[in-house]
Amino acid sequence: MRRASPVLWSIALLGLAYGLALIGRGGAIDGWSLLVAGWLFLYAESAYLALETGPQSFWPWRHVLTALATAGGSSLAGIVLLALNQSLIASGPLLMAAGVIAAVCLLALVAAASSRGTV
């Protein structure tokens, strides 16, 4: 990849800036952070895709749709789990196990995608 280092640092700084903005806020988990994480993933994916492919005469639809599905799906899953945790249903070991399983599955998906070199 050409000039991939600035992309890495810009995404890391955006995430750090959002994290620092959350410091000092009291209360529960910020629900917007799940959407911000999805957007950061899309920014990084589009930047790396632009660096990887360069100027082309066609749109890489498969990569774009995969990135959108991954970002949207992970954000939606996080929102559902957060809503279940904040709902009237008492969060117990079953909900905690579902959250751990979802996190492990997401990490496995990211690890598999990065080892293939696509996504």
Secondary structure as UniProt FT lines:
FT   HELIX           5..22
FT   TURN            23..24
FT   HELIX           32..53
FT   HELIX           61..86
FT   HELIX           93..116
//
